[in-house]
């Protein structure tokens, strides 16, 4: 990991939907700032919910990569079982 991604705030798990959505917003800001790029995703960063407010899928996943060192991180949510996290890819 480099200086740019060493400060990234990881989460082993989320306590609520709001925790997940806050982390998603954090990721969105980091991507827009040019620090990370999305390399895999099950939906767009702003497309995790349908217009009716329901989740777009039972499993939502975004993989981002540091533009400086290439380290990868995964934001995931199992909306059906109520789990998720934001972790460094092994």
trRosetta pair geometry for C-beta under 8 A, 3 or more apart (Angstrom, degrees):
i j d omega theta_ij theta_ji phi_ij phi_ji
1 5 5.1 -118 -157 88 95 102
1 6 5.0 124 133 -78 120 73
1 66 7.6 119 -140 -15 69 163
1 69 6.4 139 -148 79 29 157
1 71 5.1 25 -102 -64 69 163
1 88 7.8 -65 -73 -125 124 140
2 5 5.7 71 52 26 75 90
2 6 6.7 -122 96 -26 31 94
2 66 6.4 170 34 149 110 150
2 68 4.8 -111 70 111 158 123
2 69 3.8 172 -22 -36 116 131
2 71 7.2 -162 7 -4 82 121
3 6 5.8 -45 -135 17 27 119
3 7 7.7 19 171 -13 54 101
3 68 7.8 -66 53 124 72 162
4 7 7.6 -85 171 29 24 98
4 35 5.8 -171 176 -153 118 102
4 66 5.9 140 92 -159 115 116
4 67 7.8 -59 115 54 161 75
4 68 4.5 121 23 12 141 147
4 69 7.3 177 47 -2 106 100
5 8 5.1 -12 -167 -19 65 121
5 35 7.6 151 -76 165 75 107
5 36 7.7 94 -96 -78 107 103
5 66 4.1 -71 -49 -90 136 139
5 68 7.0 -164 -16 51 98 112
5 69 6.4 -112 19 39 125 117
5 71 5.1 -167 91 61 162 131
5 73 7.6 -168 -161 -33 124 125
8 30 7.6 42 -116 -114 101 158
8 73 6.6 -114 144 -71 159 161
9 23 7.8 -133 97 -121 104 90
9 26 6.7 -65 55 176 115 157
9 86 7.7 43 106 94 66 137
10 73 7.3 -134 -101 -142 98 122
10 85 7.9 27 175 170 82 93
10 86 5.4 -153 -147 103 55 86
10 87 5.9 71 -162 -110 116 38
10 88 6.4 -48 -101 -29 145 82
11 14 6.2 51 145 -71 140 69
11 19 7.2 159 -157 162 159 112
11 23 5.9 -84 7 -94 142 147
11 85 5.3 -155 103 -152 79 67
11 86 4.4 58 36 35 90 93
11 87 7.7 -90 68 -57 50 63
12 85 5.4 -39 170 -133 22 131
12 87 7.1 63 -109 -84 46 102
13 83 6.8 -61 -139 -155 99 75
13 84 6.9 113 -149 73 56 48
13 85 5.2 -45 -84 -82 38 100
14 17 7.7 80 140 -85 135 16
14 19 3.9 167 -157 95 94 122
14 20 4.6 8 -127 -57 169 81
14 23 7.1 -113 -93 2 116 136
14 77 7.3 -9 17 -109 145 97
14 83 7.7 137 40 -170 90 33
14 84 4.9 1 10 71 120 100
14 85 6.7 -156 -22 -82 80 47
15 19 5.1 106 42 -28 72 151
16 19 4.9 113 53 -1 69 97
16 20 7.5 -130 101 2 46 85
17 20 5.7 -56 -158 37 38 112
17 21 6.2 33 150 -16 71 109
18 21 5.6 -56 -142 41 33 109
18 22 6.1 37 156 -22 66 105
19 22 5.8 -54 -147 35 27 112
19 23 6.5 25 154 -15 62 106
20 23 5.8 -60 -153 38 30 109
20 24 6.3 34 150 -22 66 106
20 77 5.2 59 -147 -94 143 133
20 84 5.3 42 -103 82 120 153
21 24 5.3 -48 -145 34 35 118
21 25 6.5 39 153 -20 64 101
21 48 7.8 -166 -105 78 81 146
22 25 5.7 -52 -152 34 32 112
22 26 6.5 39 147 -22 63 103
23 26 5.3 -48 -149 33 37 118
23 27 6.4 39 151 -19 66 102
23 75 6.3 175 131 -134 114 122
23 86 5.1 -150 -177 -37 140 142
24 27 5.7 -52 -150 36 32 112
24 28 6.3 37 150 -23 64 105
24 45 6.6 159 -178 -165 95 83
24 48 6.5 -63 -138 -14 161 154
24 62 7.8 109 -125 16 84 146
24 75 6.6 137 -92 163 67 150
25 28 5.4 -49 -145 34 33 116
25 29 6.5 36 154 -19 64 102
26 29 6.0 -54 -152 34 28 110
26 30 6.5 27 151 -18 62 108
27 30 5.6 -57 -149 37 32 112
27 31 6.3 31 154 -18 67 105
27 36 7.4 -67 -159 74 73 146
27 45 6.8 -152 103 -132 105 122
27 62 6.5 111 150 101 156 144
27 64 6.3 -170 -157 -27 108 150
27 75 5.6 -65 -61 -35 158 155
27 86 7.4 -152 -60 -128 119 133
28 31 5.9 -55 -147 36 29 109
28 32 6.3 26 155 -15 64 109
28 45 4.8 142 -96 160 97 141
28 46 7.3 80 -117 -60 139 81
29 32 5.8 -58 -145 41 30 110
29 33 6.1 29 155 -20 65 110
30 33 5.7 -56 -145 37 28 111
30 35 4.8 -72 -172 62 82 119
30 36 4.9 31 133 19 108 116
30 64 7.4 74 100 166 122 162
31 34 7.8 50 173 -65 31 22
31 35 7.5 -89 -79 54 23 73
31 36 5.3 -63 -87 80 64 90
31 37 6.8 101 -137 -111 88 28
31 38 6.1 15 -124 -36 139 91
31 45 6.8 -160 40 -55 152 159
31 64 6.6 -115 -79 -124 103 131
34 67 6.6 -34 162 7 70 159
35 66 7.0 -38 159 -137 75 69
35 67 6.4 -156 -180 19 26 107
35 68 7.8 -27 -158 -14 67 104
36 64 4.2 33 166 168 129 123
36 65 6.3 150 -157 70 80 33
36 66 5.9 -46 -100 -94 79 41
36 67 6.4 -154 -99 -21 23 85
36 73 7.6 -50 -133 38 144 115
37 64 6.6 158 77 -155 31 76
37 65 5.5 -23 59 58 83 89
37 67 5.9 90 -16 -75 100 94
38 41 5.4 -5 180 -37 127 123
38 45 7.3 -135 -72 -47 144 108
38 62 6.2 -61 -131 -165 107 98
38 63 7.1 104 -160 75 63 53
38 64 5.6 -47 -97 -98 50 76
39 63 5.3 -60 65 103 87 101
39 64 6.8 136 8 -125 83 24
39 65 5.0 46 -24 -13 128 117
39 72 7.1 -65 37 -121 137 113
40 61 7.1 -18 120 121 103 104
40 62 7.3 165 92 -155 64 34
40 63 4.0 28 49 36 98 119
41 44 6.8 76 132 -93 146 26
41 45 7.4 -73 -137 -54 151 65
41 61 6.8 -172 -140 98 42 63
41 62 4.7 11 -111 -113 93 72
41 63 7.0 -143 -63 25 59 67
42 56 7.9 160 120 99 100 119
42 57 6.1 -96 145 47 131 151
42 59 6.8 160 -65 109 174 76
42 60 5.5 -148 65 -141 127 48
42 61 4.9 82 -14 42 114 77
42 62 7.5 -100 20 -61 75 58
43 47 4.3 -128 163 96 109 107
43 48 6.0 146 86 -86 133 50
43 56 5.0 65 -77 96 165 157
43 57 6.8 175 -32 4 125 116
43 60 6.2 -48 27 -136 112 98
44 47 3.9 76 52 7 91 116
45 48 7.6 -23 -177 -31 30 100
45 62 6.6 58 -92 -107 79 152
47 56 6.0 52 144 -66 80 157
48 55 6.6 -37 161 -142 77 74
48 56 5.7 -129 -165 6 29 114
48 60 5.4 50 -134 -147 99 160
48 77 7.7 54 -157 44 129 141
49 53 5.9 -15 179 -150 126 30
49 54 6.7 150 -156 78 79 27
49 55 6.1 -58 -104 -103 65 37
49 56 6.3 -128 -93 -36 13 84
50 53 7.0 -37 71 30 73 21
50 54 5.0 -3 37 62 114 82
50 55 7.5 32 -3 96 88 11
50 56 5.8 139 -50 -90 78 65
55 58 7.4 104 105 -86 131 27
55 60 6.8 -119 -171 -36 112 126
55 77 7.8 -133 -139 112 138 126
55 79 4.0 98 -118 -177 179 169
56 60 6.6 88 58 -91 100 115
57 60 5.8 139 62 -70 98 75
57 79 7.2 130 94 28 47 128
58 78 6.8 3 156 -160 76 64
58 79 5.7 -140 -149 57 36 89
58 80 4.1 5 -149 -31 102 118
59 76 7.1 -11 -171 -169 87 99
59 77 7.2 170 -150 87 45 52
59 78 5.5 -13 -102 -108 79 64
59 79 7.2 -154 -74 14 27 81
59 80 7.6 -40 -50 7 67 105
60 76 6.9 163 87 -153 56 50
60 77 4.7 2 53 54 100 98
60 79 6.5 53 -4 -28 105 112
61 74 6.6 -19 -162 -167 95 100
61 75 7.2 154 -154 86 45 57
61 76 4.6 1 -107 -108 80 89
61 77 7.8 -160 -69 27 51 58
62 74 7.3 156 83 -155 48 52
62 75 4.6 -3 58 58 98 104
62 76 7.6 -167 28 -72 58 52
63 72 6.0 3 -178 -172 100 111
63 73 7.2 165 -153 83 56 41
63 74 5.1 -20 -101 -101 77 77
63 75 7.9 -164 -75 26 33 67
63 89 7.1 41 -143 -61 108 133
64 72 7.0 162 85 -150 40 62
64 73 5.3 -15 61 61 89 91
64 74 8.0 175 20 -84 67 32
64 75 7.4 32 -3 -3 106 103
65 70 5.9 -15 -176 -152 111 46
65 71 7.0 160 -153 80 62 35
65 72 5.0 -28 -97 -95 78 76
65 73 7.8 173 -84 19 33 70
66 69 5.0 7 98 48 131 78
66 70 6.2 -51 67 5 85 12
66 71 4.6 28 12 47 124 83
66 72 7.7 -124 4 -67 77 34
66 73 7.9 75 -38 -8 85 104
71 88 6.9 -36 173 -146 111 104
71 89 7.9 169 176 42 65 92
72 88 7.5 112 88 -166 54 60
72 89 4.0 -10 95 23 104 135
73 86 6.7 25 167 177 113 81
73 87 6.8 179 -156 93 74 34
73 88 5.5 -48 -104 -106 78 47
73 89 6.3 -140 -90 -15 21 83
74 86 7.3 -170 93 -146 46 45
74 87 5.6 -13 59 62 89 81
74 88 8.0 84 17 -178 77 6
74 89 5.5 94 -22 -72 104 88
75 84 7.7 23 178 177 64 109
75 85 7.8 -142 -139 105 46 40
75 86 4.7 -3 -103 -108 78 88
76 84 5.5 -159 103 -144 59 79
76 85 6.3 4 55 52 86 64
76 86 7.9 167 19 -84 59 46
76 87 7.9 -28 18 21 103 100
77 83 7.3 167 -155 93 49 47
77 84 3.6 -11 -106 -96 61 139
78 81 4.6 -6 126 45 121 99
78 82 7.1 -31 92 32 85 19
78 83 4.4 14 46 57 112 90
78 84 6.1 -169 17 -65 63 74
79 82 7.4 33 -160 -77 30 42
